[in-house]
Amino acid sequence: MEEKVFVGYGYGRFQNDSGQMQAYCNVFVLEPFSGSENEDYHYGGQKAMKYGCTSPDIFKDIKPGTKVRCFFDSKKKISYMVPADKA
């Protein structure tokens, strides 16, 4: 379980390389930048990270901007998300 700020989502279907329609579902949450700065690469603050999500039902009652607790399945997709103040 990790606490993050939920900032958005995207889901739908697309045509894959074999011509089949494939469903996708992603959520975007804020995280601090990580890595090593050097003379050519600088950063600060937070960035929106994309995570796969098992279903749009996970975030249907959660508004963007809400601090949430995220729970991940074995494939590192978010399988459960709840507002941090309700957990």
Backbone as ProteinMPNN parsed JSONL, in Angstrom:
{"seq_chain_A": "MEEKVFVGYGYGRFQNDSGQMQAYCNVFVLEPFSGSENEDYHYGGQKAMKYGCTSPDIFKDIKPGTKVRCFFDSKKKISYMVPADKA", "coords_chain_A": {"N_chain_A": [[0.843, -1.169, 0.0], [0.521, 2.191, -0.82], [0.613, 5.706, -0.282], [-0.595, 8.291, -2.327], [-1.154, 11.13, -4.531], [-3.936, 11.268, -6.444], [-4.317, 12.192, -9.748], [-5.493, 11.899, -12.225], [-6.897, 9.956, -14.983], [-7.084, 7.443, -17.597], [-8.824, 5.501, -19.891], [-9.997, 2.877, -22.057], [-10.234, 1.494, -25.334], [-8.04, 0.037, -27.769], [-6.745, -0.717, -31.043], [-4.771, -3.468, -31.374], [-1.565, -4.813, -32.568], [-2.248, -7.206, -33.808], [-4.714, -6.7, -34.797], [-6.85, -6.929, -33.098], [-9.225, -5.615, -30.75], [-8.213, -4.11, -27.797], [-8.494, -3.68, -24.336], [-7.615, -0.983, -22.12], [-6.464, 0.55, -19.083], [-5.514, 3.195, -17.134], [-4.074, 5.016, -14.402], [-3.074, 8.183, -13.073], [-0.721, 9.435, -10.871], [0.814, 11.554, -8.389], [4.291, 11.682, -7.771], [7.488, 11.955, -6.135], [10.354, 13.166, -7.949], [12.939, 10.943, -8.981], [16.248, 9.552, -9.016], [19.478, 10.442, -10.316], [20.822, 13.599, -10.287], [22.725, 15.523, -12.628], [25.2, 17.496, -14.423], [23.836, 17.833, -16.799], [21.217, 17.129, -16.391], [18.484, 18.013, -14.561], [16.097, 18.318, -11.9], [13.065, 18.727, -9.964], [10.586, 18.873, -7.363], [7.452, 17.295, -8.023], [6.197, 14.644, -10.16], [3.803, 13.432, -12.531], [3.024, 10.094, -12.494], [2.362, 7.198, -14.428], [0.283, 4.444, -13.905], [-0.755, 1.132, -14.547], [-4.089, -0.035, -14.249], [-6.535, -2.164, -12.828], [-9.262, -1.885, -13.424], [-11.74, 0.557, -14.433], [-13.557, 0.892, -12.408], [-12.165, 1.074, -10.065], [-11.489, 3.738, -9.515], [-13.853, 5.17, -9.751], [-15.438, 6.633, -7.893], [-13.733, 8.528, -6.916], [-12.322, 11.681, -6.807], [-10.13, 13.573, -8.952], [-7.17, 14.925, -7.51], [-7.425, 14.008, -4.992], [-5.949, 12.612, -2.083], [-4.819, 9.354, -1.967], [-4.83, 5.863, -1.042], [-3.047, 3.33, -2.472], [-3.258, 0.052, -3.686], [-1.543, -2.73, -4.911], [-1.543, -5.327, -7.399], [-0.148, -8.59, -8.21], [0.982, -8.096, -10.673], [1.824, -5.546, -10.58], [-0.138, -3.659, -11.032], [-2.576, -1.222, -10.164], [-4.956, -2.358, -8.019], [-6.781, -1.716, -6.134], [-8.053, 1.217, -4.759], [-8.365, 3.778, -2.443], [-9.673, 6.694, -0.819], [-7.362, 8.374, 1.287], [-8.223, 9.348, 3.74], [-10.293, 7.698, 4.397], [-9.422, 5.186, 4.821]], "CA_chain_A": [[0.0, 0.0, 0.0], [1.268, 3.437, -0.884], [-0.211, 6.91, -0.376], [-0.232, 9.136, -3.453], [-2.224, 12.039, -4.934], [-4.562, 10.853, -7.702], [-4.519, 13.393, -10.554], [-6.228, 11.66, -13.461], [-7.037, 8.589, -15.48], [-7.381, 7.233, -19.004], [-9.159, 4.11, -20.185], [-10.707, 2.694, -23.311], [-9.776, 0.355, -26.134], [-7.262, 0.372, -28.954], [-6.507, -1.86, -31.914], [-3.387, -3.916, -31.227], [-0.868, -5.183, -33.808], [-2.914, -8.335, -34.455], [-6.011, -6.251, -35.266], [-7.868, -7.124, -32.061], [-9.447, -4.497, -29.839], [-7.668, -4.432, -26.48], [-8.848, -2.697, -23.313], [-6.547, -0.47, -21.268], [-6.918, 1.399, -18.0], [-4.364, 3.78, -16.451], [-4.275, 6.138, -13.488], [-1.912, 9.051, -12.939], [-0.544, 9.863, -9.485], [2.026, 12.344, -8.175], [5.408, 11.076, -7.056], [8.708, 12.768, -6.222], [11.351, 12.749, -8.939], [14.013, 10.116, -8.418], [17.39, 9.402, -9.905], [20.666, 11.224, -9.989], [21.02, 14.802, -11.079], [24.091, 15.785, -13.072], [25.267, 18.813, -15.054], [22.939, 17.878, -17.949], [19.869, 16.693, -16.029], [18.065, 18.605, -13.289], [14.675, 18.156, -11.641], [12.6, 19.074, -8.629], [9.143, 18.765, -7.173], [6.815, 16.012, -8.27], [5.766, 14.389, -11.527], [2.702, 12.481, -12.642], [3.441, 8.772, -12.949], [1.263, 6.391, -14.947], [0.217, 3.051, -13.468], [-1.867, 0.339, -15.039], [-5.15, -0.215, -13.26], [-7.295, -3.35, -13.224], [-10.616, -1.558, -13.874], [-12.164, 1.924, -14.125], [-14.334, 0.894, -11.161], [-11.233, 1.363, -8.973], [-11.453, 5.177, -9.216], [-15.112, 5.796, -10.183], [-15.971, 7.558, -6.889], [-12.617, 9.318, -6.385], [-12.08, 12.868, -7.618], [-8.733, 13.978, -9.092], [-6.702, 15.812, -6.453], [-7.613, 13.31, -3.721], [-4.872, 11.754, -1.586], [-5.359, 7.997, -1.948], [-3.979, 4.711, -0.74], [-3.053, 2.436, -3.629], [-2.876, -1.331, -3.441], [-1.087, -3.283, -6.178], [-1.613, -6.773, -7.566], [1.147, -9.23, -8.497], [1.494, -7.551, -11.935], [2.126, -4.148, -10.273], [-1.243, -2.798, -11.427], [-3.392, -0.821, -9.026], [-6.154, -3.194, -7.97], [-7.702, -1.127, -5.163], [-7.643, 2.575, -4.408], [-9.335, 4.357, -1.515], [-9.196, 7.954, -0.25], [-6.515, 8.139, 2.465], [-8.942, 9.669, 4.967], [-11.32, 6.674, 4.656], [-8.787, 3.873, 4.998]], "C_chain_A": [[0.888, 1.232, 0.0], [0.281, 4.596, -0.949], [0.331, 7.805, -1.49], [-1.377, 10.118, -3.691], [-2.676, 11.625, -6.336], [-4.86, 12.107, -8.522], [-5.258, 13.148, -11.863], [-6.237, 10.207, -13.867], [-7.231, 8.603, -16.989], [-7.73, 5.773, -19.193], [-9.958, 4.047, -21.474], [-10.222, 1.429, -23.998], [-8.955, 0.877, -27.309], [-7.078, -0.906, -29.774], [-5.045, -2.238, -31.811], [-2.813, -4.372, -32.57], [-1.524, -6.347, -34.54], [-4.329, -7.976, -34.931], [-7.141, -6.409, -34.269], [-8.014, -5.859, -31.227], [-9.019, -4.943, -28.438], [-8.013, -3.301, -25.511], [-7.591, -2.235, -22.578], [-7.171, 0.415, -20.193], [-5.683, 1.883, -17.242], [-4.825, 4.859, -15.474], [-2.965, 6.902, -13.407], [-1.882, 9.579, -11.514], [0.757, 10.644, -9.37], [3.041, 11.566, -7.353], [6.594, 12.022, -7.125], [9.592, 12.26, -7.357], [12.387, 11.877, -8.242], [15.118, 9.991, -9.454], [18.546, 10.249, -9.437], [20.761, 12.438, -10.902], [22.487, 14.875, -11.496], [24.093, 17.124, -13.811], [24.32, 18.958, -16.247], [21.49, 17.556, -17.612], [19.522, 17.196, -14.637], [16.569, 18.414, -13.128], [14.343, 18.579, -10.225], [11.098, 18.929, -8.552], [8.624, 17.363, -7.4], [6.459, 15.876, -9.739], [4.613, 13.398, -11.5], [3.247, 11.182, -13.229], [2.202, 7.993, -13.382], [1.391, 4.973, -14.417], [-0.951, 2.375, -14.157], [-2.842, 0.113, -13.894], [-6.019, -1.376, -13.742], [-8.681, -3.039, -13.775], [-10.927, -0.092, -13.585], [-12.997, 2.01, -12.843], [-13.467, 1.266, -9.962], [-11.317, 2.834, -8.56], [-12.771, 5.893, -9.502], [-15.676, 6.804, -9.194], [-14.902, 8.46, -6.28], [-12.336, 10.474, -7.333], [-10.586, 13.125, -7.757], [-8.381, 15.029, -8.045], [-6.807, 15.178, -5.073], [-6.361, 12.515, -3.348], [-5.461, 10.365, -1.377], [-4.326, 6.992, -1.437], [-4.157, 3.735, -1.885], [-2.55, 1.06, -3.221], [-2.622, -1.976, -4.798], [-1.254, -4.791, -6.212], [-0.232, -7.317, -7.926], [1.77, -8.732, -9.806], [1.822, -6.066, -11.813], [1.1, -3.179, -10.853], [-2.01, -2.427, -10.169], [-4.695, -1.616, -9.084], [-7.191, -2.665, -6.985], [-7.154, 0.236, -4.79], [-8.754, 3.173, -3.556], [-8.799, 5.7, -1.016], [-8.468, 7.7, 1.07], [-7.264, 8.421, 3.757], [-10.032, 8.647, 5.307], [-10.716, 5.316, 4.95], [-8.451, 3.624, 6.45]], "O_chain_A": [[1.879, 1.304, 0.727], [-0.763, 4.491, -1.592], [1.534, 8.047, -1.591], [-2.455, 9.961, -3.117], [-1.891, 11.634, -7.285], [-5.575, 12.994, -8.054], [-5.616, 14.105, -12.549], [-5.669, 9.345, -13.196], [-7.507, 9.646, -17.581], [-7.014, 4.895, -18.711], [-10.522, 5.046, -21.921], [-9.854, 0.443, -23.359], [-9.149, 1.999, -27.778], [-7.233, -2.018, -29.268], [-4.169, -1.43, -32.122], [-3.501, -4.323, -33.59], [-1.379, -6.473, -35.756], [-5.059, -8.842, -35.413], [-8.281, -6.056, -34.57], [-7.048, -5.123, -31.022], [-9.411, -6.008, -27.962], [-7.846, -2.122, -25.825], [-6.629, -2.99, -22.432], [-8.263, 0.955, -20.371], [-4.893, 1.071, -16.76], [-5.836, 5.526, -15.695], [-1.89, 6.35, -13.639], [-2.875, 10.102, -11.009], [1.688, 10.433, -10.146], [2.702, 10.89, -6.382], [6.704, 12.808, -8.065], [9.579, 11.073, -7.684], [12.671, 12.057, -7.058], [14.921, 10.296, -10.63], [18.579, 10.712, -8.296], [20.778, 12.315, -12.126], [23.37, 14.36, -10.811], [23.076, 17.817, -13.819], [24.028, 20.077, -16.669], [20.617, 17.697, -18.468], [20.183, 16.85, -13.657], [15.844, 18.355, -14.121], [15.231, 18.764, -9.392], [10.419, 18.87, -9.577], [9.257, 16.376, -7.026], [6.423, 16.863, -10.474], [4.47, 12.621, -10.556], [3.844, 11.167, -14.305], [1.135, 8.113, -12.78], [2.464, 4.373, -14.469], [-2.012, 2.975, -14.331], [-2.458, 0.075, -12.726], [-6.212, -1.544, -14.946], [-9.233, -3.846, -14.523], [-10.435, 0.455, -12.598], [-13.125, 3.086, -12.259], [-13.988, 1.727, -8.946], [-11.224, 3.143, -7.372], [-12.802, 7.124, -9.496], [-16.337, 7.754, -9.612], [-15.134, 9.087, -5.247], [-12.135, 10.264, -8.529], [-9.837, 12.925, -6.8], [-9.186, 15.907, -7.732], [-6.331, 15.747, -4.091], [-5.782, 11.829, -4.19], [-6.475, 10.209, -0.697], [-3.124, 7.255, -1.413], [-5.277, 3.357, -2.226], [-1.555, 0.924, -2.509], [-3.402, -1.788, -5.732], [-1.124, -5.46, -5.187], [0.744, -6.567, -7.942], [2.965, -8.926, -10.026], [2.071, -5.399, -12.817], [1.418, -2.023, -11.133], [-2.089, -3.212, -9.223], [-5.436, -1.553, -10.065], [-8.341, -3.103, -6.993], [-5.96, 0.399, -4.538], [-9.933, 3.088, -3.902], [-7.593, 5.837, -0.809], [-8.921, 6.891, 1.88], [-6.975, 7.797, 4.778], [-10.63, 8.717, 6.38], [-11.44, 4.383, 5.296], [-7.911, 2.57, 6.787]]}, "name": "protein", "num_of_chains": 1, "seq": "MEEKVFVGYGYGRFQNDSGQMQAYCNVFVLEPFSGSENEDYHYGGQKAMKYGCTSPDIFKDIKPGTKVRCFFDSKKKISYMVPADKA"}
